[in-house]
Amino acid sequence: MKKLEGREADIFKEMIQDEASVLELDGKKFRVALIEEAATSVQHDVEKYPFLKHKLQHAKDNIRNDETYSGNDVCDMIRKGEL
């Protein structure tokens, strides 16, 4: 990712006034679109919802103890009614 600042940023802002802009450069067309960033972070969510901290710690402990499951394992457990 390249961070634009100063005059570069000003020029780019002029070019992308629409939410989805198409630019042409050297005979090639490029679509530029806004990518929204996540509204919250994991840290924020853990602080707001303490039960998440417990779930994350439990998951870390499972990984550390080599108690992990593949997607196929989980599908099999669902089919068998174990989950």
PyMOL Python script that loads the backbone (N, CA, C, O; Angstrom):
from pymol import cmd

cmd.read_pdbstr("""\
ATOM      1  N   MET A   1       0.849  -1.170   0.000  1.00  0.00           N
ATOM      2  CA  MET A   1       0.000   0.000   0.000  1.00  0.00           C
ATOM      3  C   MET A   1       0.891   1.229   0.000  1.00  0.00           C
ATOM      4  O   MET A   1       1.869   1.299   0.745  1.00  0.00           O
ATOM      5  N   LYS A   2       0.552   2.183  -0.829  1.00  0.00           N
ATOM      6  CA  LYS A   2       1.294   3.436  -0.868  1.00  0.00           C
ATOM      7  C   LYS A   2       0.428   4.521  -0.251  1.00  0.00           C
ATOM      8  O   LYS A   2      -0.728   4.694  -0.636  1.00  0.00           O
ATOM      9  N   LYS A   3       0.980   5.245   0.697  1.00  0.00           N
ATOM     10  CA  LYS A   3       0.247   6.331   1.341  1.00  0.00           C
ATOM     11  C   LYS A   3       0.531   7.625   0.589  1.00  0.00           C
ATOM     12  O   LYS A   3       1.686   8.011   0.411  1.00  0.00           O
ATOM     13  N   LEU A   4      -0.530   8.288   0.153  1.00  0.00           N
ATOM     14  CA  LEU A   4      -0.386   9.546  -0.568  1.00  0.00           C
ATOM     15  C   LEU A   4      -0.514  10.700   0.408  1.00  0.00           C
ATOM     16  O   LEU A   4      -1.366  10.693   1.297  1.00  0.00           O
ATOM     17  N   GLU A   5       0.350  11.693   0.226  1.00  0.00           N
ATOM     18  CA  GLU A   5       0.317  12.870   1.088  1.00  0.00           C
ATOM     19  C   GLU A   5       0.512  14.114   0.244  1.00  0.00           C
ATOM     20  O   GLU A   5       0.997  14.043  -0.886  1.00  0.00           O
ATOM     21  N   GLY A   6       0.135  15.238   0.793  1.00  0.00           N
ATOM     22  CA  GLY A   6       0.394  16.517   0.149  1.00  0.00           C
ATOM     23  C   GLY A   6      -0.266  16.664  -1.206  1.00  0.00           C
ATOM     24  O   GLY A   6      -1.442  16.341  -1.380  1.00  0.00           O
ATOM     25  N   ARG A   7       0.509  17.157  -2.169  1.00  0.00           N
ATOM     26  CA  ARG A   7      -0.006  17.441  -3.514  1.00  0.00           C
ATOM     27  C   ARG A   7      -0.501  16.174  -4.206  1.00  0.00           C
ATOM     28  O   ARG A   7      -1.525  16.206  -4.889  1.00  0.00           O
ATOM     29  N   GLU A   8       0.218  15.046  -4.038  1.00  0.00           N
ATOM     30  CA  GLU A   8      -0.237  13.778  -4.629  1.00  0.00           C
ATOM     31  C   GLU A   8      -1.642  13.433  -4.145  1.00  0.00           C
ATOM     32  O   GLU A   8      -2.501  13.048  -4.939  1.00  0.00           O
ATOM     33  N   ALA A   9      -1.868  13.571  -2.858  1.00  0.00           N
ATOM     34  CA  ALA A   9      -3.173  13.249  -2.279  1.00  0.00           C
ATOM     35  C   ALA A   9      -4.248  14.177  -2.829  1.00  0.00           C
ATOM     36  O   ALA A   9      -5.354  13.735  -3.138  1.00  0.00           O
ATOM     37  N   ASP A  10      -3.925  15.462  -2.952  1.00  0.00           N
ATOM     38  CA  ASP A  10      -4.894  16.424  -3.478  1.00  0.00           C
ATOM     39  C   ASP A  10      -5.285  16.090  -4.912  1.00  0.00           C
ATOM     40  O   ASP A  10      -6.466  16.127  -5.258  1.00  0.00           O
ATOM     41  N   ILE A  11      -4.305  15.766  -5.746  1.00  0.00           N
ATOM     42  CA  ILE A  11      -4.573  15.415  -7.146  1.00  0.00           C
ATOM     43  C   ILE A  11      -5.432  14.160  -7.207  1.00  0.00           C
ATOM     44  O   ILE A  11      -6.396  14.100  -7.971  1.00  0.00           O
ATOM     45  N   PHE A  12      -5.089  13.166  -6.411  1.00  0.00           N
ATOM     46  CA  PHE A  12      -5.830  11.907  -6.429  1.00  0.00           C
ATOM     47  C   PHE A  12      -7.272  12.125  -5.979  1.00  0.00           C
ATOM     48  O   PHE A  12      -8.195  11.553  -6.558  1.00  0.00           O
ATOM     49  N   LYS A  13      -7.471  12.948  -4.952  1.00  0.00           N
ATOM     50  CA  LYS A  13      -8.825  13.233  -4.468  1.00  0.00           C
ATOM     51  C   LYS A  13      -9.676  13.848  -5.572  1.00  0.00           C
ATOM     52  O   LYS A  13     -10.860  13.536  -5.697  1.00  0.00           O
ATOM     53  N   GLU A  14      -9.074  14.721  -6.371  1.00  0.00           N
ATOM     54  CA  GLU A  14      -9.804  15.331  -7.489  1.00  0.00           C
ATOM     55  C   GLU A  14     -10.226  14.272  -8.501  1.00  0.00           C
ATOM     56  O   GLU A  14     -11.316  14.352  -9.066  1.00  0.00           O
ATOM     57  N   MET A  15      -9.369  13.283  -8.731  1.00  0.00           N
ATOM     58  CA  MET A  15      -9.652  12.259  -9.736  1.00  0.00           C
ATOM     59  C   MET A  15     -10.722  11.271  -9.285  1.00  0.00           C
ATOM     60  O   MET A  15     -11.407  10.686 -10.124  1.00  0.00           O
ATOM     61  N   ILE A  16     -10.879  11.076  -7.996  1.00  0.00           N
ATOM     62  CA  ILE A  16     -11.795  10.030  -7.510  1.00  0.00           C
ATOM     63  C   ILE A  16     -12.978  10.606  -6.750  1.00  0.00           C
ATOM     64  O   ILE A  16     -13.385  10.054  -5.727  1.00  0.00           O
ATOM     65  N   GLN A  17     -13.520  11.679  -7.224  1.00  0.00           N
ATOM     66  CA  GLN A  17     -14.642  12.301  -6.520  1.00  0.00           C
ATOM     67  C   GLN A  17     -15.847  11.378  -6.434  1.00  0.00           C
ATOM     68  O   GLN A  17     -16.607  11.455  -5.468  1.00  0.00           O
ATOM     69  N   ASP A  18     -16.040  10.512  -7.414  1.00  0.00           N
ATOM     70  CA  ASP A  18     -17.107   9.513  -7.337  1.00  0.00           C
ATOM     71  C   ASP A  18     -16.626   8.388  -6.428  1.00  0.00           C
ATOM     72  O   ASP A  18     -15.423   8.224  -6.227  1.00  0.00           O
ATOM     73  N   GLU A  19     -17.563   7.607  -5.876  1.00  0.00           N
ATOM     74  CA  GLU A  19     -17.169   6.497  -5.005  1.00  0.00           C
ATOM     75  C   GLU A  19     -16.411   5.423  -5.769  1.00  0.00           C
ATOM     76  O   GLU A  19     -15.503   4.801  -5.219  1.00  0.00           O
ATOM     77  N   ALA A  20     -16.767   5.197  -7.023  1.00  0.00           N
ATOM     78  CA  ALA A  20     -16.050   4.219  -7.849  1.00  0.00           C
ATOM     79  C   ALA A  20     -15.654   4.929  -9.136  1.00  0.00           C
ATOM     80  O   ALA A  20     -16.503   5.206  -9.983  1.00  0.00           O
ATOM     81  N   SER A  21     -14.386   5.218  -9.281  1.00  0.00           N
ATOM     82  CA  SER A  21     -13.905   5.960 -10.438  1.00  0.00           C
ATOM     83  C   SER A  21     -13.122   5.052 -11.362  1.00  0.00           C
ATOM     84  O   SER A  21     -12.476   4.098 -10.930  1.00  0.00           O
ATOM     85  N   VAL A  22     -13.195   5.372 -12.654  1.00  0.00           N
ATOM     86  CA  VAL A  22     -12.388   4.674 -13.644  1.00  0.00           C
ATOM     87  C   VAL A  22     -11.392   5.684 -14.186  1.00  0.00           C
ATOM     88  O   VAL A  22     -11.770   6.767 -14.633  1.00  0.00           O
ATOM     89  N   LEU A  23     -10.126   5.322 -14.142  1.00  0.00           N
ATOM     90  CA  LEU A  23      -9.054   6.181 -14.635  1.00  0.00           C
ATOM     91  C   LEU A  23      -8.374   5.495 -15.806  1.00  0.00           C
ATOM     92  O   LEU A  23      -8.293   4.267 -15.850  1.00  0.00           O
ATOM     93  N   GLU A  24      -7.884   6.287 -16.757  1.00  0.00           N
ATOM     94  CA  GLU A  24      -7.142   5.709 -17.874  1.00  0.00           C
ATOM     95  C   GLU A  24      -5.704   6.192 -17.795  1.00  0.00           C
ATOM     96  O   GLU A  24      -5.439   7.382 -17.628  1.00  0.00           O
ATOM     97  N   LEU A  25      -4.784   5.251 -17.918  1.00  0.00           N
ATOM     98  CA  LEU A  25      -3.355   5.545 -17.857  1.00  0.00           C
ATOM     99  C   LEU A  25      -2.647   4.660 -18.858  1.00  0.00           C
ATOM    100  O   LEU A  25      -2.777   3.437 -18.810  1.00  0.00           O
ATOM    101  N   ASP A  26      -1.904   5.260 -19.758  1.00  0.00           N
ATOM    102  CA  ASP A  26      -1.177   4.512 -20.791  1.00  0.00           C
ATOM    103  C   ASP A  26      -2.090   3.549 -21.555  1.00  0.00           C
ATOM    104  O   ASP A  26      -1.696   2.426 -21.870  1.00  0.00           O
ATOM    105  N   GLY A  27      -3.320   4.003 -21.850  1.00  0.00           N
ATOM    106  CA  GLY A  27      -4.244   3.183 -22.624  1.00  0.00           C
ATOM    107  C   GLY A  27      -4.923   2.072 -21.839  1.00  0.00           C
ATOM    108  O   GLY A  27      -5.686   1.291 -22.408  1.00  0.00           O
ATOM    109  N   LYS A  28      -4.655   1.989 -20.546  1.00  0.00           N
ATOM    110  CA  LYS A  28      -5.275   0.964 -19.700  1.00  0.00           C
ATOM    111  C   LYS A  28      -6.235   1.634 -18.727  1.00  0.00           C
ATOM    112  O   LYS A  28      -5.953   2.709 -18.196  1.00  0.00           O
ATOM    113  N   LYS A  29      -7.373   0.983 -18.500  1.00  0.00           N
ATOM    114  CA  LYS A  29      -8.368   1.533 -17.583  1.00  0.00           C
ATOM    115  C   LYS A  29      -8.233   0.872 -16.213  1.00  0.00           C
ATOM    116  O   LYS A  29      -8.060  -0.341 -16.100  1.00  0.00           O
ATOM    117  N   PHE A  30      -8.315   1.695 -15.193  1.00  0.00           N
ATOM    118  CA  PHE A  30      -8.212   1.233 -13.811  1.00  0.00           C
ATOM    119  C   PHE A  30      -9.442   1.695 -13.046  1.00  0.00           C
ATOM    120  O   PHE A  30      -9.863   2.845 -13.172  1.00  0.00           O
ATOM    121  N   ARG A  31     -10.016   0.800 -12.257  1.00  0.00           N
ATOM    122  CA  ARG A  31     -11.143   1.170 -11.398  1.00  0.00           C
ATOM    123  C   ARG A  31     -10.588   1.402  -9.996  1.00  0.00           C
ATOM    124  O   ARG A  31      -9.858   0.571  -9.455  1.00  0.00           O
ATOM    125  N   VAL A  32     -10.943   2.533  -9.428  1.00  0.00           N
ATOM    126  CA  VAL A  32     -10.513   2.880  -8.079  1.00  0.00           C
ATOM    127  C   VAL A  32     -11.764   2.930  -7.212  1.00  0.00           C
ATOM    128  O   VAL A  32     -12.713   3.648  -7.525  1.00  0.00           O
ATOM    129  N   ALA A  33     -11.766   2.171  -6.128  1.00  0.00           N
ATOM    130  CA  ALA A  33     -12.942   2.125  -5.254  1.00  0.00           C
ATOM    131  C   ALA A  33     -12.513   2.223  -3.799  1.00  0.00           C
ATOM    132  O   ALA A  33     -11.427   1.777  -3.429  1.00  0.00           O
ATOM    133  N   LEU A  34     -13.360   2.800  -2.992  1.00  0.00           N
ATOM    134  CA  LEU A  34     -13.113   2.948  -1.564  1.00  0.00           C
ATOM    135  C   LEU A  34     -13.213   1.595  -0.869  1.00  0.00           C
ATOM    136  O   LEU A  34     -14.161   0.844  -1.094  1.00  0.00           O
ATOM    137  N   ILE A  35     -12.249   1.295  -0.040  1.00  0.00           N
ATOM    138  CA  ILE A  35     -12.282   0.090   0.786  1.00  0.00           C
ATOM    139  C   ILE A  35     -12.524   0.553   2.214  1.00  0.00           C
ATOM    140  O   ILE A  35     -11.675   1.213   2.813  1.00  0.00           O
ATOM    141  N   GLU A  36     -13.667   0.210   2.747  1.00  0.00           N
ATOM    142  CA  GLU A  36     -13.992   0.606   4.117  1.00  0.00           C
ATOM    143  C   GLU A  36     -13.164  -0.214   5.092  1.00  0.00           C
ATOM    144  O   GLU A  36     -12.977  -1.416   4.904  1.00  0.00           O
ATOM    145  N   GLU A  37     -12.677   0.435   6.121  1.00  0.00           N
ATOM    146  CA  GLU A  37     -11.942  -0.285   7.153  1.00  0.00           C
ATOM    147  C   GLU A  37     -12.923  -0.775   8.211  1.00  0.00           C
ATOM    148  O   GLU A  37     -14.022  -0.238   8.353  1.00  0.00           O
ATOM    149  N   ALA A  38     -12.518  -1.788   8.939  1.00  0.00           N
ATOM    150  CA  ALA A  38     -13.374  -2.346   9.985  1.00  0.00           C
ATOM    151  C   ALA A  38     -13.743  -1.253  10.982  1.00  0.00           C
ATOM    152  O   ALA A  38     -12.913  -0.417  11.341  1.00  0.00           O
ATOM    153  N   ALA A  39     -14.985  -1.270  11.416  1.00  0.00           N
ATOM    154  CA  ALA A  39     -15.462  -0.254  12.346  1.00  0.00           C
ATOM    155  C   ALA A  39     -14.817  -0.414  13.723  1.00  0.00           C
ATOM    156  O   ALA A  39     -14.608   0.573  14.429  1.00  0.00           O
ATOM    157  N   THR A  40     -14.503  -1.644  14.105  1.00  0.00           N
ATOM    158  CA  THR A  40     -13.882  -1.879  15.407  1.00  0.00           C
ATOM    159  C   THR A  40     -12.700  -2.826  15.241  1.00  0.00           C
ATOM    160  O   THR A  40     -12.555  -3.497  14.219  1.00  0.00           O
ATOM    161  N   SER A  41     -11.879  -2.863  16.246  1.00  0.00           N
ATOM    162  CA  SER A  41     -10.741  -3.777  16.246  1.00  0.00           C
ATOM    163  C   SER A  41     -11.038  -4.939  17.192  1.00  0.00           C
ATOM    164  O   SER A  41     -11.965  -4.876  18.000  1.00  0.00           O
ATOM    165  N   VAL A  42     -10.250  -5.985  17.082  1.00  0.00           N
ATOM    166  CA  VAL A  42     -10.414  -7.128  17.992  1.00  0.00           C
ATOM    167  C   VAL A  42     -10.220  -6.655  19.426  1.00  0.00           C
ATOM    168  O   VAL A  42     -10.980  -7.032  20.318  1.00  0.00           O
ATOM    169  N   GLN A  43      -9.201  -5.828  19.645  1.00  0.00           N
ATOM    170  CA  GLN A  43      -8.926  -5.329  20.995  1.00  0.00           C
ATOM    171  C   GLN A  43     -10.143  -4.587  21.549  1.00  0.00           C
ATOM    172  O   GLN A  43     -10.526  -4.782  22.703  1.00  0.00           O
ATOM    173  N   HIS A  44     -10.740  -3.746  20.726  1.00  0.00           N
ATOM    174  CA  HIS A  44     -11.928  -2.997  21.145  1.00  0.00           C
ATOM    175  C   HIS A  44     -13.068  -3.948  21.493  1.00  0.00           C
ATOM    176  O   HIS A  44     -13.730  -3.782  22.517  1.00  0.00           O
ATOM    177  N   ASP A  45     -13.296  -4.946  20.637  1.00  0.00           N
ATOM    178  CA  ASP A  45     -14.382  -5.898  20.874  1.00  0.00           C
ATOM    179  C   ASP A  45     -14.155  -6.704  22.148  1.00  0.00           C
ATOM    180  O   ASP A  45     -15.100  -6.961  22.894  1.00  0.00           O
ATOM    181  N   VAL A  46     -12.908  -7.106  22.405  1.00  0.00           N
ATOM    182  CA  VAL A  46     -12.594  -7.883  23.612  1.00  0.00           C
ATOM    183  C   VAL A  46     -12.844  -7.035  24.857  1.00  0.00           C
ATOM    184  O   VAL A  46     -13.351  -7.530  25.864  1.00  0.00           O
ATOM    185  N   GLU A  47     -12.485  -5.756  24.779  1.00  0.00           N
ATOM    186  CA  GLU A  47     -12.718  -4.876  25.923  1.00  0.00           C
ATOM    187  C   GLU A  47     -14.213  -4.653  26.149  1.00  0.00           C
ATOM    188  O   GLU A  47     -14.665  -4.565  27.290  1.00  0.00           O
ATOM    189  N   LYS A  48     -14.968  -4.563  25.071  1.00  0.00           N
ATOM    190  CA  LYS A  48     -16.404  -4.302  25.176  1.00  0.00           C
ATOM    191  C   LYS A  48     -17.186  -5.548  25.592  1.00  0.00           C
ATOM    192  O   LYS A  48     -18.167  -5.454  26.330  1.00  0.00           O
ATOM    193  N   TYR A  49     -16.743  -6.723  25.112  1.00  0.00           N
ATOM    194  CA  TYR A  49     -17.447  -7.979  25.381  1.00  0.00           C
ATOM    195  C   TYR A  49     -16.481  -8.962  26.042  1.00  0.00           C
ATOM    196  O   TYR A  49     -15.809  -9.720  25.343  1.00  0.00           O
ATOM    197  N   PRO A  50     -16.399  -8.963  27.379  1.00  0.00           N
ATOM    198  CA  PRO A  50     -15.424  -9.795  28.092  1.00  0.00           C
ATOM    199  C   PRO A  50     -15.487 -11.285  27.756  1.00  0.00           C
ATOM    200  O   PRO A  50     -14.466 -11.968  27.842  1.00  0.00           O
ATOM    201  N   PHE A  51     -16.658 -11.810  27.375  1.00  0.00           N
ATOM    202  CA  PHE A  51     -16.747 -13.237  27.052  1.00  0.00           C
ATOM    203  C   PHE A  51     -15.868 -13.581  25.850  1.00  0.00           C
ATOM    204  O   PHE A  51     -15.440 -14.727  25.708  1.00  0.00           O
ATOM    205  N   LEU A  52     -15.595 -12.602  24.984  1.00  0.00           N
ATOM    206  CA  LEU A  52     -14.728 -12.861  23.832  1.00  0.00           C
ATOM    207  C   LEU A  52     -13.299 -13.165  24.274  1.00  0.00           C
ATOM    208  O   LEU A  52     -12.617 -13.990  23.667  1.00  0.00           O
ATOM    209  N   LYS A  53     -12.849 -12.493  25.336  1.00  0.00           N
ATOM    210  CA  LYS A  53     -11.498 -12.751  25.836  1.00  0.00           C
ATOM    211  C   LYS A  53     -11.374 -14.210  26.255  1.00  0.00           C
ATOM    212  O   LYS A  53     -10.369 -14.859  25.968  1.00  0.00           O
ATOM    213  N   HIS A  54     -12.396 -14.723  26.934  1.00  0.00           N
ATOM    214  CA  HIS A  54     -12.399 -16.126  27.361  1.00  0.00           C
ATOM    215  C   HIS A  54     -12.382 -17.049  26.142  1.00  0.00           C
ATOM    216  O   HIS A  54     -11.622 -18.017  26.113  1.00  0.00           O
ATOM    217  N   LYS A  55     -13.211 -16.759  25.136  1.00  0.00           N
ATOM    218  CA  LYS A  55     -13.267 -17.598  23.932  1.00  0.00           C
ATOM    219  C   LYS A  55     -11.926 -17.598  23.196  1.00  0.00           C
ATOM    220  O   LYS A  55     -11.457 -18.647  22.754  1.00  0.00           O
ATOM    221  N   LEU A  56     -11.311 -16.421  23.066  1.00  0.00           N
ATOM    222  CA  LEU A  56     -10.017 -16.338  22.385  1.00  0.00           C
ATOM    223  C   LEU A  56      -8.940 -17.089  23.156  1.00  0.00           C
ATOM    224  O   LEU A  56      -8.114 -17.779  22.557  1.00  0.00           O
ATOM    225  N   GLN A  57      -8.943 -16.959  24.486  1.00  0.00           N
ATOM    226  CA  GLN A  57      -7.957 -17.672  25.296  1.00  0.00           C
ATOM    227  C   GLN A  57      -8.156 -19.174  25.177  1.00  0.00           C
ATOM    228  O   GLN A  57      -7.185 -19.927  25.098  1.00  0.00           O
ATOM    229  N   HIS A  58      -9.412 -19.614  25.164  1.00  0.00           N
ATOM    230  CA  HIS A  58      -9.726 -21.039  25.013  1.00  0.00           C
ATOM    231  C   HIS A  58      -9.217 -21.549  23.662  1.00  0.00           C
ATOM    232  O   HIS A  58      -8.642 -22.635  23.581  1.00  0.00           O
ATOM    233  N   ALA A  59      -9.428 -20.768  22.612  1.00  0.00           N
ATOM    234  CA  ALA A  59      -8.955 -21.162  21.276  1.00  0.00           C
ATOM    235  C   ALA A  59      -7.431 -21.241  21.245  1.00  0.00           C
ATOM    236  O   ALA A  59      -6.868 -22.172  20.670  1.00  0.00           O
ATOM    237  N   LYS A  60      -6.758 -20.262  21.865  1.00  0.00           N
ATOM    238  CA  LYS A  60      -5.288 -20.289  21.917  1.00  0.00           C
ATOM    239  C   LYS A  60      -4.795 -21.520  22.674  1.00  0.00           C
ATOM    240  O   LYS A  60      -3.834 -22.168  22.260  1.00  0.00           O
ATOM    241  N   ASP A  61      -5.459 -21.837  23.786  1.00  0.00           N
ATOM    242  CA  ASP A  61      -5.077 -23.020  24.564  1.00  0.00           C
ATOM    243  C   ASP A  61      -5.257 -24.289  23.737  1.00  0.00           C
ATOM    244  O   ASP A  61      -4.401 -25.173  23.764  1.00  0.00           O
ATOM    245  N   ASN A  62      -6.366 -24.383  23.003  1.00  0.00           N
ATOM    246  CA  ASN A  62      -6.604 -25.550  22.149  1.00  0.00           C
ATOM    247  C   ASN A  62      -5.503 -25.700  21.105  1.00  0.00           C
ATOM    248  O   ASN A  62      -5.004 -26.801  20.878  1.00  0.00           O
ATOM    249  N   ILE A  63      -5.131 -24.607  20.481  1.00  0.00           N
ATOM    250  CA  ILE A  63      -4.067 -24.656  19.465  1.00  0.00           C
ATOM    251  C   ILE A  63      -2.753 -25.075  20.111  1.00  0.00           C
ATOM    252  O   ILE A  63      -2.024 -25.904  19.567  1.00  0.00           O
ATOM    253  N   ARG A  64      -2.452 -24.497  21.277  1.00  0.00           N
ATOM    254  CA  ARG A  64      -1.216 -24.814  21.981  1.00  0.00           C
ATOM    255  C   ARG A  64      -1.165 -26.294  22.362  1.00  0.00           C
ATOM    256  O   ARG A  64      -0.096 -26.906  22.349  1.00  0.00           O
ATOM    257  N   ASN A  65      -2.322 -26.867  22.702  1.00  0.00           N
ATOM    258  CA  ASN A  65      -2.403 -28.276  23.100  1.00  0.00           C
ATOM    259  C   ASN A  65      -2.658 -29.192  21.914  1.00  0.00           C
ATOM    260  O   ASN A  65      -2.972 -30.370  22.087  1.00  0.00           O
ATOM    261  N   ASP A  66      -2.525 -28.657  20.725  1.00  0.00           N
ATOM    262  CA  ASP A  66      -2.705 -29.413  19.475  1.00  0.00           C
ATOM    263  C   ASP A  66      -4.106 -30.009  19.368  1.00  0.00           C
ATOM    264  O   ASP A  66      -4.287 -31.098  18.823  1.00  0.00           O
ATOM    265  N   GLU A  67      -5.084 -29.294  19.887  1.00  0.00           N
ATOM    266  CA  GLU A  67      -6.483 -29.717  19.811  1.00  0.00           C
ATOM    267  C   GLU A  67      -7.175 -28.885  18.732  1.00  0.00           C
ATOM    268  O   GLU A  67      -7.981 -28.004  19.032  1.00  0.00           O
ATOM    269  N   THR A  68      -6.852 -29.176  17.486  1.00  0.00           N
ATOM    270  CA  THR A  68      -7.440 -28.432  16.377  1.00  0.00           C
ATOM    271  C   THR A  68      -8.199 -29.384  15.468  1.00  0.00           C
ATOM    272  O   THR A  68      -7.977 -30.595  15.499  1.00  0.00           O
ATOM    273  N   TYR A  69      -9.088 -28.837  14.665  1.00  0.00           N
ATOM    274  CA  TYR A  69      -9.919 -29.640  13.773  1.00  0.00           C
ATOM    275  C   TYR A  69      -9.908 -29.026  12.378  1.00  0.00           C
ATOM    276  O   TYR A  69      -9.893 -27.804  12.225  1.00  0.00           O
ATOM    277  N   SER A  70      -9.915 -29.880  11.375  1.00  0.00           N
ATOM    278  CA  SER A  70     -10.005 -29.396   9.997  1.00  0.00           C
ATOM    279  C   SER A  70     -11.467 -29.102   9.681  1.00  0.00           C
ATOM    280  O   SER A  70     -12.362 -29.475  10.439  1.00  0.00           O
ATOM    281  N   GLY A  71     -11.699 -28.440   8.570  1.00  0.00           N
ATOM    282  CA  GLY A  71     -13.070 -28.189   8.134  1.00  0.00           C
ATOM    283  C   GLY A  71     -13.836 -29.477   7.935  1.00  0.00           C
ATOM    284  O   GLY A  71     -15.013 -29.568   8.286  1.00  0.00           O
ATOM    285  N   ASN A  72     -13.168 -30.482   7.369  1.00  0.00           N
ATOM    286  CA  ASN A  72     -13.818 -31.786   7.169  1.00  0.00           C
ATOM    287  C   ASN A  72     -14.179 -32.435   8.499  1.00  0.00           C
ATOM    288  O   ASN A  72     -15.244 -33.037   8.633  1.00  0.00           O
ATOM    289  N   ASP A  73     -13.276 -32.311   9.494  1.00  0.00           N
ATOM    290  CA  ASP A  73     -13.567 -32.860  10.825  1.00  0.00           C
ATOM    291  C   ASP A  73     -14.835 -32.233  11.394  1.00  0.00           C
ATOM    292  O   ASP A  73     -15.694 -32.929  11.934  1.00  0.00           O
ATOM    293  N   VAL A  74     -14.944 -30.920  11.268  1.00  0.00           N
ATOM    294  CA  VAL A  74     -16.103 -30.211  11.806  1.00  0.00           C
ATOM    295  C   VAL A  74     -17.375 -30.645  11.079  1.00  0.00           C
ATOM    296  O   VAL A  74     -18.407 -30.867  11.711  1.00  0.00           O
ATOM    297  N   CYS A  75     -17.304 -30.764   9.754  1.00  0.00           N
ATOM    298  CA  CYS A  75     -18.476 -31.229   8.980  1.00  0.00           C
ATOM    299  C   CYS A  75     -18.907 -32.619   9.431  1.00  0.00           C
ATOM    300  O   CYS A  75     -20.100 -32.884   9.578  1.00  0.00           O
ATOM    301  N   ASP A  76     -17.942 -33.504   9.650  1.00  0.00           N
ATOM    302  CA  ASP A  76     -18.258 -34.856  10.126  1.00  0.00           C
ATOM    303  C   ASP A  76     -18.925 -34.809  11.502  1.00  0.00           C
ATOM    304  O   ASP A  76     -19.894 -35.527  11.748  1.00  0.00           O
ATOM    305  N   MET A  77     -18.408 -33.965  12.397  1.00  0.00           N
ATOM    306  CA  MET A  77     -18.992 -33.856  13.734  1.00  0.00           C
ATOM    307  C   MET A  77     -20.420 -33.322  13.658  1.00  0.00           C
ATOM    308  O   MET A  77     -21.288 -33.758  14.415  1.00  0.00           O
ATOM    309  N   ILE A  78     -20.666 -32.381  12.749  1.00  0.00           N
ATOM    310  CA  ILE A  78     -22.023 -31.842  12.584  1.00  0.00           C
ATOM    311  C   ILE A  78     -22.958 -32.938  12.087  1.00  0.00           C
ATOM    312  O   ILE A  78     -24.068 -33.094  12.597  1.00  0.00           O
ATOM    313  N   ARG A  79     -22.503 -33.703  11.083  1.00  0.00           N
ATOM    314  CA  ARG A  79     -23.326 -34.793  10.543  1.00  0.00           C
ATOM    315  C   ARG A  79     -23.663 -35.829  11.614  1.00  0.00           C
ATOM    316  O   ARG A  79     -24.758 -36.392  11.629  1.00  0.00           O
ATOM    317  N   LYS A  80     -22.706 -36.071  12.507  1.00  0.00           N
ATOM    318  CA  LYS A  80     -22.908 -37.067  13.565  1.00  0.00           C
ATOM    319  C   LYS A  80     -23.683 -36.497  14.755  1.00  0.00           C
ATOM    320  O   LYS A  80     -23.994 -37.223  15.699  1.00  0.00           O
ATOM    321  N   GLY A  81     -23.991 -35.211  14.711  1.00  0.00           N
ATOM    322  CA  GLY A  81     -24.727 -34.585  15.805  1.00  0.00           C
ATOM    323  C   GLY A  81     -23.869 -34.250  17.002  1.00  0.00           C
ATOM    324  O   GLY A  81     -24.393 -33.982  18.083  1.00  0.00           O
ATOM    325  N   GLU A  82     -22.551 -34.258  16.830  1.00  0.00           N
ATOM    326  CA  GLU A  82     -21.647 -33.960  17.936  1.00  0.00           C
ATOM    327  C   GLU A  82     -21.516 -32.457  18.174  1.00  0.00           C
ATOM    328  O   GLU A  82     -21.085 -32.021  19.242  1.00  0.00           O
ATOM    329  N   LEU A  83     -21.884 -31.693  17.191  1.00  0.00           N
ATOM    330  CA  LEU A  83     -21.841 -30.227  17.332  1.00  0.00           C
ATOM    331  C   LEU A  83     -23.199 -29.632  17.101  1.00  0.00           C
ATOM    332  O   LEU A  83     -23.361 -28.414  17.177  1.00  0.00           O
TER     333      LEU A  83
END
""", "prot")
cmd.dss("prot")
cmd.show_as("cartoon", "prot")
cmd.util.cbc("prot")
cmd.orient("prot")
